[in-house]
Amino acid sequence: MPQSKLVLVTGATGKQGGAVVEALLTRGHQVRALTRNSASPAANRLREQGVEIAVGDFTDHDSLVRAIRGADAVYAMSTPYEQGAEKEIAQGMTITDAAKAARVAHVIYSSVASANRATGISHFDGKYAVEKHLQASGVPYTVVAPVFFMENLLQPWMLSSLRQGKLAMALPASRSLQQIAVADIGAFVAAVIERSDTVFGRRFEIAGDELTGEEAAAILSKVTGREIHYEGFPPDVLRAQSEEMARMFEWFDSTGYAADIQSLRRDFPEVTWHTFEEWARKQEWGVLDQS
């Protein structure tokens, strides 16, 4: 096992941050989780796992400095889904500045693959604005940029159609999409933290598999024992709910992610790197029986 480090994890109660917590604990590291409410059920569940709780808020620089102080590394993630891309940029910049003030040895920033390619997708562009601020700050950093999460299939907006025997996405059936299991993000972040200065200043786009909607539907049919057909639909259908989502799926179709999956598997053998089928076999598909 590598030398144990103390890592402050933001977003520790979410899927991605939770996967980072689990990977770090499994590999013998100490975890300090940032939360706005130390008395919440989520914070208590983290305590039960042996996680230290630090109270702080992305809008309060001083609280972040206090939370970071003494940590060997910071896993920094923010989200555009609560308050929009502009607030996410502000959050990312505040935690970068706090990390610099606390003189932390390593910041790992959670971005998104292709954020540096001028996609015109606001939450991609927002994350890249934070990346540039981090790069200019002088703080030792690594950017981890995952592709589309396999876990998105378990979100309410996709589960409802799966229950009807359809994998419905705003992409043509033959268009491939790179995907990653959230557990692999956690394992990759742990690997980056352990490698410390050998990965400073580097940006990693990470993916575990690449497959078409038709291929994904066939795998789901095999794994779940249900007949699941792929159903593509135009991105304009999404536009009524979210211009951002429509733009993202249009970009998936026209351009798409470009992570180097083979190189990742070669260079980071300590990460499990689930294929879509391996991931699917680990899920509880009883959720498809619920109405």
N, C-alpha and C positions, 0 to 999 in steps of 0.2 A: 504493500500500500504506500502511496506517496505521503510526504509530510503533511500533517493536518493543517488546514488553514481556516481562518474565521472569515466567512463571506456574508456580507449584507445582501439579502435578496429582496428586491422590490417586486410587487405583484405576486407575493408568495401564496396568496389564497386563490389565485386563478390557475387555470390549466397549465399554462406555460411556466409560470413562476413555481407552481407546485411541483412540476416535473424536475425543475432545477434543484429545489429543496431535496426531493427524494434521491436524486442522483448524488448530490453532495453528501448527504447523510450515509448513503450506502457505501460511499468510498472513504468514509471516516473523517469527513470535514465537519467543522462546527458551523452552524447556520444562525444568523440573526435576521429576523424578518421585520421589514418595515410595515407598520400598519397605522391607520388613523385612529383605530379604536381597539385598545388592548383588551377590552372586556368582551369583544365579540365572540360568538361561537367558533368562527374560523380561527381567531387568534388562540383560543383555548385548545383547539385541535392541534395547532402547531406546537403549543407548549407540551402537549402529551407526547409529541414525537421527539422532544428534547431540544426544540428550537427556542432560542432567546428572542424575546419580543422587544422591538424598539418602536416608540411612538414618534411619528413624523408625518409631514404633509408636503407634497410636491410644491405647494405655494409658499412654504415657510423654509427659507434657506437655512436659518440657524438650526431648526429642528433636524434637518437633513445632515448638517455637519456633525451634530451630536450623535446621530444614529450611525454615521459612517466611522467616526473616530475609533481607532483601535482595530478596525477590520483590516484584513489583508487584501481583500478584493471586494468589489461591488458589482452585482448583477443589476443593471438598470434597464427597466422597461417601462414604457408609458403606453397609453392607449388613446386612439382618436375617437373611440366609440361612445365615451361618456360625454365629452364636451367639445369634440371637433379637433381638426388638425392643428389649428393655431394654438389651442391650449396644450396639445401634446408637445408641440415644439417648445413652448415655455417650460413645461415640466422637464423635458430632456435637458434643456439648457441649465435649469436650476440645479438639477442633480449633478450635472457635470461641474458646475461652479462650486458646489458643496464638496464634491470629491476632491477638487483641487485644493480647496481651503483646508480640508482634513488631511491632505497629503497622503491619500491612499495610494497603494503600490500598483493597482491594476483596476481599470473599469472595463467591464464587458457590457457592451450596449446591444440590446435586442432591437434589430432593425427588421427589414424585410428584403428578400432577394429582389434585385433589379431596382432598388430605390435610387441607385446612382445612374440610372439610364434615362432620366427625363421622361418618365412615362405619362405625366399629366394626371396621374391618379393622386388625389390630394394627400391621402395618408402615406403613400410611398414618398412623395416629395417632402412631406413633413418630417419623416424619419431621416431622410437624407440631410435636411437642414440641421438636425441634431448631430448627425455624423460629422458634418463639416465644423460645427462648433466644438465638438469633442476633439477633432483632429487639430484644431487651432489652439486648444487650451493648454497643450503641453502635458496633459495627464497621460500616463501610460495606458493604452487602451487596446481593445480588440472589438471588432464589430462582428456579431453573429447574425446572419440574415437568412432566416428560413423561408421556404416556399409555402404553398397552400397546405394547411393542416389536414391530415387524414381524419382527425376528430371532427372536422366540419360536418361530416356525414351524420354525426350524432346530434347536431344542433336541430332545434325545432323546425327551422325553415327547410331542412332536408328530410328529417324523420317522417314528416306527415306523408310525403310522396312515397318514401320507401315502404311505409305500411300498406300502400296501395299497389305495391309491386313495381314501382317505378324509381329509377335513379334519375332525377330530373335536374339538369344543369343548363345554364345559358351558354352552351358550347356545342358545336357539331359533334356527332358521335365518334368521328374519326380523329378529332383533335386531341393530341396528348397533353397532359398537364402534369408537371412535377409536383410531388406531394411528399410530406414528411410526417412521421409519427411524433407526437409531442414528447414521448419518452426519449426519443433520439436527440431532441433539442436539449433536454436536461443533461443527457450523457455527454453531448458535445461541449456544452458550457463547462461541465466539470473537467473535461479533458483540457480545455483551453486554460482554465484556472491553474491546473497542475503544470502546464507547460510554461506559464508565466512569460518571462522576457523573450522566449523564442517566438511568441506570437504577437508581440507588441507591434502596433501600427498596421496590423493586418485585418483584412475584411474577408470573411468566409461566407459564401452563399451555400446553404446546406439543404440537401434533399435526400430522400431515401429510395424513391422510385419514380418512374415516369410511365404513365399509361393513359390510354384513351378512356372515354366514358363507357364505351362498349366493353372494353376489357375489364373495367372496374365492375360493371353490372354482372358480367359472367362470373367473376370471382365471388361477388356477393351471393349470387345464386348458389354456387357450389358450397360456400361456407355456411350459409343460413339454411339451406335446404328449401328455399323458396324460389319461385320463378320471379326474377327481377329483370326488367327490361330497361334499357337506357332510353331516356326521352330528352332530346335537346330542344331548347326553345330560344327565341331571339332575345338578346340582352335588353331590348326595348321593353320587354315584359317586366324587367326589374326596375326600369326607370321610374315607374309610378311610385315605387317605395323608396328607391335610393339611386340617385344619379351616380354616386360614387361606385356602387356595386355594378351598375350597368357598364360604366367605363372600365372597371377592372376586368370584367369578363370579355369585353370587346378587345382589351389588350391581351388577355390570355389567348384569344383566337388569332389576333394579328401578329403577335410577337412571342409572348410567353417567356417563362423563366429559362435560365440557361446555367444552372448549377452543374458542376462536373462531378457526377455521382461516382464514377469509377475512381477518380483521384481521391475523393473523400474516403471511400472504403479502403483504399491503399494506405493513405496517410494517417487515418484515425481508426486503426483496427480495434481499439478499445471500445468504440461505439458499436452498438448492436446493428444499427442500420436496417430497420424493418422494411421488407417489401410490403406492398399493399396487402397481399394475401397473408403474410405473417402477422401484420397488424390486425386484419379482419378476424383471424382465428383467435385472437386474444380478447375480443369484445363480447359483451353480453348481449346477444341479439334478441333476448326476451323482450327488449323494449319495443320490438316490432309488433308484439301481441297486445300492447297497451293502446287504448284509444285516446 
